[in-house]
Amino acid sequence: MSGGHRGPPCGRPRHGAPPGRYSRAMPSTVTDLAVRARAAAFDLAAAPRGAKDAALLAVADALEAAAPALVAANAADVRRAEEAGTPAATVDRLTLTPERVAAIAADTRHVASLPDPVGEVVRGSTLPNGLELRQLRVPLGVVGIVYEARPNVTVDAAALCLKSGNAVLLRGSSSAAASNAALVAVVREALGKAGLPEDAVQLVPADDRETVQQLMRARGLVDVLIPRGGASLIRTVVEGSTVPVIETGTGNCHVYVDEAADLDMASRIVVNAKAQRPSVCNAAETLLVHEAVAAEFLPRVLADLADAGVTVHGDEAVRGIGGDAVLPAGEKDWAEEYLSYDIAAAVVPSLDAAVEHIRRWSSGHTEAIVTGSQAAARRFVQRVDAAAVAVNASTRFTDGAEFGFGAEIGISTQKLHARGPMGLPELTSTKYVVTGEGQVRS
């Protein structure tokens, strides 16, 4: 985890200590919410799967029943966003329709159907002294989610945290305040009726930016923070938090077309990785082409990208082939997470040069190679440091659902505590259970 990776001093109060001992400098708003969340997390951690699944199914039913009210609340947010001149793509992500509410409910039911990670034995053994040792999955405790204007994240995060036995503090953006308040109210009421603590899901006020700072300083009350959004939001939380942070995120993803690539395959992969859905973190942002196939491959892929509506920003070699249709690329382009119909492109002299470019500019999300050489594929996989490395496949597959995890809370681009798509197991920690028959240490 980032942010809180430095170990606390031995004298730091335990989670069960009176709130005043470790939060007296914090404003009461987030402190009160977090204290209530800790109490709810204590009860939720012991809840059997049947109780959690029944509650999630009740949440799904309640969302569908409340769809007209949810859409009406959302309309106020959408109207404010449009009046403020918010980009159309952002407004679209903000918007709830009856169909989208139904999809959110369906996703909640799907989470209920997934295996429960809590209590799973990660490993176990009998020691030479007869002690039985088991490592079990347990909830993280209280999870804080800081995210931008996507109301579906409100329910997705709540459902995943509930299934994994965690209480959650949801801090969405002010632009979705009415939508999030309506959604959380529905979820909390359904939880209460299903017999689980309503305080397992709470909304942190979004009308004051200070509440994000309060969450970031709530070490000892909040066990982990997960930021979901743009690079600026993620950087703010990672760099400023005293609470451990799971860094999700930004995707400056590359596709390298090797000299041994099937060029038809390569063009399909590049276009899919860039244009299938350009506004997400696993979309490709840079194309690297081996100089041995550049003259043959670039005219083909540039035409295919143009047909898909993609603007190419290229180095001199790419512009020499593509002409005026290719915009000049500079260092800003190699660093850019466009999240749009734009891609940077460069010709490289070797696989190692491609790896070096990736090492300099990658955000550690997903990197891909297209090659018919097993040796090249092995070298690329060994030398590229990323959460996911794709061989002859689109970067767009780095996703919890596509990986068969059922759902995800985000894509972690760090190395602790989780990396890659974070499904339900990644929302747990572990504890050791040592069972003996009176053994004492000599």
C-alpha positions in Angstrom: 0.0 0.0 0.0 1.1 3.5 -0.6 0.9 6.5 1.8 0.7 4.5 5.0 3.4 2.0 4.3 5.7 3.2 7.1 5.1 1.1 10.2 3.4 2.9 13.1 5.2 3.4 16.4 4.8 0.7 18.9 2.7 2.9 21.1 0.0 3.7 18.4 -3.5 3.0 20.0 -5.2 -0.1 18.9 -8.4 -0.1 16.8 -10.5 -0.9 19.8 -9.2 2.0 21.8 -11.6 4.9 22.7 -11.9 7.2 19.7 -10.5 10.2 21.5 -7.1 8.6 22.0 -6.3 8.5 18.3 -8.6 11.1 16.6 -8.8 14.1 18.9 -7.2 16.3 16.2 -9.8 15.3 13.6 -13.0 17.3 13.0 -16.1 15.5 14.2 -17.9 14.9 10.9 -15.6 12.1 9.5 -14.6 11.0 13.0 -18.2 10.2 13.9 -18.9 8.4 10.6 -15.7 6.4 11.0 -16.4 5.4 14.6 -19.8 4.1 13.6 -18.3 2.3 10.6 -15.8 0.6 12.9 -18.6 -0.7 15.1 -20.5 -1.9 12.0 -17.4 -3.6 10.6 -17.0 -5.5 13.8 -20.5 -7.0 13.4 -20.2 -7.4 9.7 -17.0 -9.4 9.9 -18.8 -12.2 11.6 -21.8 -12.2 9.3 -22.3 -15.5 7.4 -22.4 -15.6 3.7 -26.1 -16.2 3.6 -26.8 -13.0 5.6 -24.6 -10.9 3.3 -26.0 -12.4 0.1 -29.6 -11.9 1.3 -28.8 -8.3 2.1 -27.3 -7.7 -1.3 -30.3 -9.2 -3.0 -32.5 -7.0 -0.9 -30.4 -4.0 -2.0 -30.9 -5.0 -5.7 -34.6 -5.2 -5.3 -34.8 -1.9 -3.4 -32.8 -0.2 -6.2 -35.2 -1.3 -8.8 -38.2 -0.3 -6.8 -36.7 3.1 -6.2 -35.6 3.7 -9.8 -38.0 6.6 -10.5 -36.9 8.5 -7.4 -33.2 7.7 -8.1 -33.5 9.0 -11.7 -35.3 12.1 -10.4 -32.5 12.8 -7.9 -29.9 12.2 -10.5 -31.6 14.7 -12.9 -30.8 17.5 -10.5 -27.1 16.6 -10.7 -27.2 16.3 -14.4 -28.9 19.7 -14.8 -26.3 21.4 -12.6 -23.5 19.7 -14.6 -24.9 20.8 -17.9 -25.4 24.4 -16.7 -21.8 24.4 -15.5 -20.5 23.4 -19.0 -19.3 20.0 -18.0 -18.0 17.9 -20.9 -20.6 15.6 -22.5 -18.6 12.5 -21.7 -18.5 13.4 -18.0 -22.2 14.2 -18.0 -22.9 10.8 -19.6 -21.0 9.0 -16.8 -22.9 11.0 -14.3 -26.4 10.2 -15.8 -28.7 7.5 -14.4 -31.5 6.1 -16.4 -34.0 3.4 -15.5 -31.9 1.0 -17.6 -28.7 2.0 -15.8 -30.4 1.5 -12.4 -31.5 -1.9 -13.5 -27.9 -2.7 -14.6 -26.6 -1.6 -11.2 -29.1 -3.9 -9.5 -28.1 -6.7 -11.8 -24.4 -6.1 -10.9 -25.3 -6.2 -7.2 -27.1 -9.6 -7.6 -24.0 -10.8 -9.4 -21.8 -9.8 -6.5 -24.1 -11.8 -4.2 -23.5 -14.9 -6.4 -19.7 -14.7 -6.1 -17.8 -16.9 -3.6 -17.3 -15.3 -0.2 -13.5 -14.9 0.5 -13.9 -14.4 4.2 -12.8 -17.5 6.1 -11.0 -19.0 3.1 -7.9 -20.9 4.2 -5.0 -19.5 2.2 -2.6 -22.1 3.5 -2.3 -24.4 6.4 0.0 -27.0 7.9 0.8 -29.0 11.0 4.1 -27.9 12.6 6.7 -30.5 13.9 5.5 -29.6 17.5 1.9 -30.6 16.6 0.6 -27.0 16.3 -2.0 -26.6 13.6 -1.4 -23.4 11.6 -4.0 -21.8 9.3 -3.9 -18.5 7.4 -7.4 -17.2 6.9 -8.8 -14.4 4.9 -10.4 -11.7 7.0 -12.0 -8.3 6.1 -9.8 -5.2 5.9 -12.2 -3.4 8.3 -13.2 0.1 7.3 -12.5 1.0 3.7 -12.7 4.6 2.4 -13.5 5.2 -1.3 -12.8 8.6 -2.8 -14.2 8.8 -6.3 -15.4 11.1 -9.0 -18.8 11.7 -10.7 -19.9 8.1 -11.4 -23.0 7.1 -9.3 -22.7 3.5 -10.2 -19.4 3.3 -8.2 -21.4 4.2 -5.1 -23.4 0.9 -5.3 -20.6 -1.2 -6.8 -18.2 -0.2 -4.0 -20.8 -0.8 -1.3 -21.7 -4.2 -2.7 -18.1 -5.4 -3.0 -17.2 -4.1 0.5 -20.3 -5.7 2.0 -19.6 -9.1 0.4 -16.0 -9.0 1.7 -17.2 -8.1 5.2 -16.0 -4.5 5.2 -17.7 -1.3 6.2 -17.3 1.4 3.7 -17.1 5.2 3.8 -18.1 6.6 0.4 -16.8 10.1 -0.6 -18.1 10.9 -4.0 -17.8 14.2 -5.8 -20.1 17.1 -5.2 -21.3 17.0 -8.8 -23.1 13.7 -7.9 -24.2 14.6 -4.4 -27.9 14.2 -4.9 -27.5 10.9 -6.8 -25.2 9.4 -4.2 -27.3 10.5 -1.3 -30.4 8.9 -2.8 -28.5 5.7 -3.6 -26.9 5.4 -0.2 -30.3 6.0 1.5 -31.8 3.1 -0.5 -28.8 0.8 0.3 -28.9 1.6 4.0 -32.6 1.0 4.4 -32.3 -2.3 2.6 -29.4 -3.4 4.9 -31.4 -2.5 8.0 -34.4 -4.5 6.8 -32.1 -7.4 6.0 -30.6 -7.4 9.5 -27.2 -6.0 8.8 -25.9 -2.8 10.3 -26.9 0.3 8.2 -23.7 2.0 9.2 -21.7 -0.6 7.2 -22.4 1.9 4.3 -22.1 5.6 4.9 -21.8 8.7 2.7 -19.1 11.2 3.6 -20.4 14.8 2.8 -19.0 16.1 -0.5 -19.9 19.7 -0.1 -16.6 20.5 1.7 -13.2 19.4 0.2 -11.9 19.2 3.8 -13.8 15.9 4.2 -11.3 14.2 1.8 -8.4 15.6 4.0 -10.2 14.2 7.1 -10.5 10.8 5.5 -6.8 10.9 4.6 -5.9 11.7 8.2 -8.2 9.1 9.8 -5.4 6.6 10.5 -6.6 4.2 13.2 -10.2 4.6 12.2 -10.0 3.9 8.5 -8.0 0.9 7.5 -7.4 1.7 3.9 -8.3 4.3 1.3 -8.9 3.6 -2.4 -9.0 6.5 -4.7 -10.8 6.0 -8.0 -10.6 8.8 -10.6 -8.1 10.9 -12.6 -4.4 11.2 -12.0 -4.8 14.4 -10.0 -7.2 12.8 -7.5 -5.1 9.7 -7.1 -1.9 11.7 -6.7 -3.5 13.9 -4.0 -4.6 10.9 -1.9 -1.4 8.9 -2.4 0.9 11.8 -1.5 -1.1 13.3 1.4 -2.7 10.3 3.2 -1.5 8.9 6.6 -4.0 6.1 6.0 -2.7 3.2 3.9 -3.7 3.7 0.3 -4.3 1.2 -2.5 -3.3 3.2 -5.6 -5.6 2.5 -8.5 -5.3 3.7 -11.7 -4.0 5.8 -14.3 -3.1 3.8 -17.4 -0.4 4.9 -19.8 -0.6 1.6 -21.6 1.6 0.6 -24.6 1.3 -1.8 -27.4 4.6 -2.9 -28.9 4.5 -4.5 -32.4 7.6 -6.7 -32.7 9.5 -7.6 -35.9 8.0 -11.1 -35.7 4.4 -9.9 -35.4 1.5 -11.1 -37.5 0.7 -7.6 -38.9 -3.0 -8.3 -39.5 -3.3 -9.4 -35.9 -1.3 -6.4 -34.7 -3.5 -3.9 -36.4 -6.7 -5.5 -34.9 -5.1 -5.4 -31.4 -3.9 -1.8 -31.7 -7.3 -0.5 -32.9 -9.2 -2.5 -30.3 -6.8 -1.4 -27.5 -7.2 2.2 -28.4 -10.7 2.7 -29.9 -13.0 0.1 -28.4 -13.4 2.4 -25.3 -10.8 5.1 -25.2 -11.9 6.8 -21.9 -10.9 3.9 -19.6 -7.6 3.2 -17.9 -6.8 0.0 -19.8 -7.0 1.7 -23.2 -3.7 1.9 -25.1 -2.1 5.4 -25.2 1.2 4.6 -27.1 2.0 2.4 -30.1 5.7 1.2 -30.5 6.7 -0.4 -33.8 9.9 -2.3 -34.5 11.8 -0.5 -37.3 12.0 -3.8 -39.3 8.3 -3.8 -39.9 7.5 -0.1 -39.7 7.4 0.6 -43.5 4.9 -2.3 -44.0 2.9 -2.0 -40.9 2.5 1.7 -40.3 0.5 2.6 -43.5 -1.9 -0.2 -42.6 -2.4 0.6 -38.9 -2.5 4.4 -39.5 -5.4 3.9 -42.0 -7.2 1.6 -39.6 -6.8 4.0 -36.7 -8.0 6.9 -38.9 -11.1 4.8 -39.9 -11.8 4.4 -36.1 -11.5 8.2 -35.6 -8.2 8.1 -33.8 -5.7 10.9 -34.1 -2.0 9.8 -34.1 0.8 11.8 -32.5 4.0 10.4 -34.0 7.8 10.8 -33.8 9.7 11.7 -37.0 9.8 8.2 -38.3 6.0 7.8 -38.0 5.4 11.2 -39.5 7.8 10.3 -42.3 5.4 7.5 -43.3 2.1 9.1 -42.2 2.7 12.6 -43.4 0.5 15.5 -42.4 -2.2 13.1 -41.0 0.2 12.5 -38.1 0.6 15.2 -35.5 4.1 15.8 -34.1 4.7 14.0 -30.7 6.9 15.3 -27.9 7.6 14.3 -24.3 4.2 15.4 -23.2 2.6 12.8 -25.6 4.7 9.9 -24.2 3.6 10.8 -20.7 0.0 11.4 -21.6 -3.0 9.3 -20.6 -5.2 10.7 -23.3 -8.5 8.9 -22.4 -9.6 10.1 -25.9 -9.3 9.1 -29.5 -5.6 10.0 -29.5 -2.6 7.8 -29.5 1.2 8.5 -29.5 3.3 6.4 -31.8 7.1 5.8 -32.3 9.4 3.5 -34.2 12.0 1.7 -32.1 15.1 -0.1 -33.2 14.7 -3.2 -31.0 12.6 -5.0 -28.4 14.9 -3.7 -25.7 14.4 -0.2 -26.9 10.7 -0.7 -26.6 11.1 -2.0 -23.1 13.3 1.0 -22.2 10.6 3.4 -23.5 8.0 1.6 -21.5 10.1 1.6 -18.4 10.5 5.4 -18.7 6.9 6.3 -19.4 4.6 3.5 -18.2 2.2 4.0 -15.3 2.6 0.2 -14.5 -0.9 -0.7 -15.6 -0.9 -2.9 -18.7 1.7 -3.4 -21.4 1.2 -5.5 -24.5 3.5 -7.2 -27.1 2.4 -8.6 -30.5 4.8 -11.2 -31.7 5.1 -14.6 -33.2 8.4 -15.2 -31.4 8.2 -17.1 -28.1 11.6 -15.8 -27.2 10.6 -12.2 -27.7 7.4 -12.8 -25.7 9.4 -14.3 -22.8 11.9 -11.4 -22.8 9.2 -8.8 -22.9 7.2 -10.5 -20.1 10.4 -10.8 -17.9 11.6 -7.2 -18.5 8.4 -5.2 -18.4 7.2 -4.2 -14.9 3.5 -3.8 -14.9 0.4 -5.1 -13.2 -0.6 -6.9 -16.4 1.4 -7.9 -19.5 -0.5 -9.1 -22.5 1.0 -11.2 -25.3 -0.9 -11.1 -28.6 -4.0 -9.6 -26.9 -5.6 -6.2 -26.3 -4.8 -4.2 -23.2 -8.6 -3.9 -22.8 -8.7 -7.3 -21.2 -7.2 -6.0 -17.9 -10.5 -6.0 -16.0 -11.9 -7.9 -13.1 -14.9 -9.3 -15.1 -12.8 -10.2 -18.1 -10.3 -12.0 -15.8 -13.2 -14.0 -14.4 -13.1 -12.4 -11.0 -16.8 -11.3 -11.4 -16.3 -7.7 -10.3 -13.6 -5.3 -9.2 -13.1 -2.3 -7.0 -10.4 -1.0 -9.3 -7.1 -1.8 -11.0 -4.2 -1.5 -8.5 -1.0 -0.2 -10.2 1.2 -0.6 -7.1 2.8 -3.7 -5.6 1.4 -3.7 -2.0 -1.2 -4.9 -0.9 -2.7 -5.9 -4.2 -1.8 -5.5 -7.9 -4.0 -5.6 -11.0 -7.8 -6.1 -11.0 -9.0 -6.1 -7.4 -11.7 -8.5 -6.8 -13.2 -9.7 -3.5 -10.1 -11.5 -2.3 -8.1 -8.3 -2.7 -10.5 -6.6 -0.3 -9.4 -8.9 2.5 -6.3 -9.3 4.7 -5.3 -12.4 6.5 -4.7 -13.6 10.0 -3.1 -16.7 11.4 -4.9 -19.1 13.7 -2.6 -21.3 15.8 -4.3 -24.3 17.4 -2.6 -26.5 19.9 -3.0 -29.0 22.7 -1.1 -27.3 25.5 2.2 -26.7 23.7 4.5 -24.1 25.2 7.7 -22.7 23.7 10.9 -24.0 25.2 
